[in-house]
């Protein structure tokens, strides 16, 4: 029986050093500050999308490359990148022929007596990494979209404010 607490041999999960390479990855300091208007919100949205894209790239280069290499390529299920219509990408389990996709495939792989015991801890580590990365990618995407939406609302508020100011006669404005 394999020790469930042993370190994976074939798969090395992302460590804090990999995340530190991402701009502003150490915190959400960009969220908890006073935004002064549309420009600040657009800038923060761009930063969120840039971090999301860097995280997707890191997932592809460091996680996916390992997960499709030896010995994992010998298994009936593979980890793959799926691009969504919303413009982001997630890691998904799928059959090699693309006939099925989802975490149920990973669960079947884990339950199968045909899966080598020495790969169980590896597959568990990959799944934990997949879950975490997908959450982080999703959150950054959502934060960026929310910031864009707020920037649009801030622009409309600014327009309404300026229209109202223009309608006030010059002498009344200064009172």
N, C-alpha and C positions, 0 to 999 in steps of 0.2 A: 504494500500500500504506500502511496506517495504521501509525503508530509505536506499538509495543506498550508503550512506556514513557511515553506521553503521559498527562496528567491527564484524567480523565473530565470531560466538559462538561455532561452532563445529570444525572449521578448523583454526589452528594457523599457519600462514606462517613462513618461516624461517626468523630469525632475524640476525643481524650482528654478534652476539656472536657465532652462529652456524658456520658461515664462518670463523671466526677467529681461530677456532680449526684446520682448514685445513692449512697445512704448506704453507707458502708464499702466502696465500690467499689475503693479504692486497694489493698487487700490482703485476705488471708484471716486477718487478725489474730484474728478471732472464733473461728477453728478451733483455733489453736495457743495454747491457754491451759488452765489447770486448771479443769475444770467441777466445781462443787461439788455437783451433784445434778440432780434432775429439772427444777427451775425454770430453772437456767442453760441446760440443753439445750433446753427448750421455747422460751426466749427466743431462742436462737440459731437454732432451726428457724424461728421466726416471721420473724427478720431475713432468713434465706435466701429464704423464700417471698416476702417483701416486695421484696427485690432482684430476684428472678425476675420478679415481676409488673411492676415498674418497667421492667425490661429489655424485657419483651414489649410494654409500652406504648410505649417508646421506639422499638422496632423497627417498630411499627405506625405511629406518628406521623412518624418521620423517614426510615425506609428504605422501607417499603411505599408510603407516599404518593408518593415519587419514582418507585419502580419501576412503578407503575401509571399514571403520568402520561405526558405527551408526551416523547419519541416512542415510548416502550415499549408503550403501549396499542395501537399499530398492529401489533405482532408477534403471531404465532399462539400464543405461549406467554406466560403471565403469572406473576408472583410473587404468592402468596396466603398468607394465614395459615390454618393448620390447627390446630384445637383438638383435643387428645387426650382420651381417657377418663380419663387420670391427672390432668387438671386443669391442663395447661400448653398452650402454643401454640408452634408452630414455623412457619418460613417454608418454603414448598414451591413448586416450579415445577409448573404445571398448564396444561392446555389451557383455553381460555375456556369451552368447553362442559362442562368437568369430566370428560371422558371418559378422561383419563389424567393421571397425576401422577408426578413424580420428576425426579431430576437428569438422566436420559437425555433428557428433553425439552430441557433447557438445552443438553446436548451436541449434540443434533440441530440446535438453533437456531444454535449456534456453527459447526457444520460446513456449514450450508446456504448456498449461494451467493445465496439470496434475502435473507439477513440483510445489511443495509447494513454495509459495512466500517467506517464511522465509529462504529458502535455496538458493535463487538467489544470494545474496551477498557472501555466502559461496562458491558456484560453480564458481563465478567470481574470487574470491581469489585463489581458487585451479587452475583455468586456467591460471591466471597471474603467479603463482608460477611454473606451468608446463612449460610455454613458456620460462621463465627466466632460469630455470634449464637446459632445453634442449639446449638453446643457450650456456650456460656456459660449459656444457659437450662437446658439439660439438667443441667449440673453443679450449678447452684444448686438445681434441683429435687431432684436426688439427695442433695445435702448436707442439705437440709431434711428429706427423708424419713428419712435415716439419723439425724439428730439427734432426730427424733420417736421413732424406734424405740429409740434409746438412752435417751431420757427415760422411756419405758415400762419398759424394763429396770431403770433406776435406781429407779423407783417400786416395782417388785417387790422389788428388793434392800432398799430402805428398809423395806418392809412385813415382810419376813422378819426383818430385824434387830430391828425393834420388837417383833414377836411373840416372838422369843427373849428379849429383855430383859424382857418382861412375865412370862415363865415363871420367871424367876430370883427366888428369895425376896429380900426387901429387904436382909437382913443379908449375904447372899452376894455381892450385886451390888457392894458397896463394897470388896471385898478385892483 
